[in-house]
Amino acid sequence: MNSPAGKWLRRPRNLFGLSPWLIVGVSVVLGLAIAYLATRDAAREKEHMANNLIGRANAIIWALEAGTRTWMGNRGEKDLLQSLVEETAKQPGTVYVAVVDAEGKVLAHSDRNQLGTFLSRQSVIPLEDAQQADWGAAYSPDTPTFEVRRAFAPLRDSHDMMPGMGHGHHHRRGGQREPARPAVSGGAERNNSVLVGLDQKPFQEALARDFQNTVVSALVVAALGFGGFISMFWAHNYQRSRRLLMDAQVLNAEVISNLPLGLITSDARGAIEIVNSVALSMLGKGGQAGVGASLPDIPCLEWKAIISELADGAKVLDRETELALPGNKSLPIRLSAAQLRDAEGALRGHIFILCDIGEVKFLQAEVQRNEKLTALGNLAAGVAHEIRNPLSTIKCIATYIARKLPKGGKEEESAKTLITEVNHLNAVVSELLEFARPNVVKTELADVNAVIRHALRLASADLAGKNIRVDFTPDLAAPRLRLNPERFTQVLLNLFLNAVQAMSPGGALRIVAREEGDDFTLTVEDDGVGMSREVLASIFNPYFTTKASGTGLGLAVAHRIVEGHGGRISVRSAPGSGSAFTIHLSSRGRA
């Protein structure tokens, strides 16, 4: 989708917008970190367990050596050592205690059945290598055993008899440390060893629990880390989606507000959901046609009838109709309407598009009118020239006959009537020639206020005859416009006289001149009988009149003169409300 709107509809191709390789990489890094932490913790726990067991074994050995040293020299020393070994082995967690000689023969054992037997060489520590505790794991069928092996020397010096955590004791010789030799009893060197077997099952269980807790904690940390990682990207994508949604909403609002058409959407019940400024100006209801208002309650159109037409999925396309506006006004529009449905096909509401075609209708009417006027003007020019010459002859003969006939007779009266009708017909021909004249107006800079006052003076007799009150509001700052004063006076005089004929005695004529930007407007308003819509549609057509004695060319000629000045004339009227003619002229060429 390459259109600008396509980016608002584009969906991410990956989960939460993340690359699968990124997720795999993060998972691998977290897995390695967890494995490293678990291995390190297991090694630390195992070292701690070994140090603990070595310390316990050294304490047992120290106690055995102390007991031996106490009873050494008494009778039954051998039986005493066996008894000490058996009693010492009763300590909780002790599997066995044994004393062996250099050949591996068991001298004392917590299990009397092992006396006199020989142990493997791996369990015997030579005297020269026995200065440090040697430890290792030896497993029985039932219980895993942690075995500590060390030289058995009950007669070593007192400062060497303190138990260490698996470390031997040393003398200093010549400023250097050297291993201490075992004590000698009776002058004979004894290379005996003591073996202590400890039950490491509780430690292994504790180690297993610690490892399990470590793994669970690591998994929790990994889950939290990965969850936080995903949440971070989720929040980022949420903010991005929210920003895109807001941008889309702003874009939609801008598109709707800048449409040159009126747009209205309603829900299924007819309540307005969206209405742009163009539609509001067309409806002319202000806040009454805003969001939330009931569309059928706005009496501009037959909304219910239009909605019923859409019930079966039909559409209304470019239907020309009129909006009924306040003040007995109407606005021609082109209407399009359709239903709005969601993805499941359920009715969401309706959309209405209103296109103001008032200007189009006006231009169409102007084109048709100009075509008719052009044809009529050509015809009038030819007819007028052909009629005016015979009329002159008829008038001359009628005038001659009237002079020859007796005064006061019927023959003289008939001749004068003939002359009057010839003059009337000549006036009609003159208007035809005026109307057929090329619409080229020679202009000059003139004071528009002075031109208006001159036209009022020319109509003063007619105004005074019906006691019409004149209210003229000039624009004191009005510029000097490019006008043809004589022909513009003809336009104003026609409007003034039409207003006098439309008003009852004692009426009011209001004239307002003002400059609006680049336009100069002149409004002539009366409080006469007004005009219907049908009359308004034809008042500028030649030979259209509502007067018994009118020719129907006055407003047509006025319209033509205003167009010759590069302006336009509009009218607002309603039966019983008077009429207002407004002349719009450009003030760009002002002085």
Secondary structure, 3 states (H helix, E strand, C coil): CCCHHHHHCCCCCCHHHCCHHHHHHHHHHHHHHHHHHHHHHHHHHHHHHHHHHHHHHHHHHHHHHHHHHHHCCCCCHHHHHHHHHHHHCCCCCEEEEEEECCCCEEEEECCHHHCCCECCHHHCCCHHHCCCCEEEEEECCCCEEEEEEEECCCCCCHHHCCCCCCCCCEEEECCEEEECCCCEECCEECCCEEEEEEECHHHHHHHHHHHHHHHHHHHHHHHHHHHHHHHHHHHHHHHHHHHHHHHHHHHHHHHHHCCCCEEEEEECCCEEEEECHHHHHHHCCHHHHCCCCEHHHCCCCCHHHHHHHCCCCCCEEEEEEEEEECCCEEEEEEEEEEEEECCCCCEEEEEEEEEECHHHHHHHHHHHHHHHHHHHHHHHHHHHHHHHHHHHHHHHHHHHHHHHCCCCCHHHHHHHHHHHHHHHHHHHHHHHHHHHCCCCCCCEEEEHHHHHHHHHHHCHHHHHHCCCEEEEECCCCCCEEEECHHHHHHHHHHHHHHHHHHCCCCCEEEEEEEEECCEEEEEEEECCCCCCHHHHCCCCCCCCCCCCCCCCCHHHHHHHHHHHCCCEEEEEECCCCCEEEEEEEECCCCC
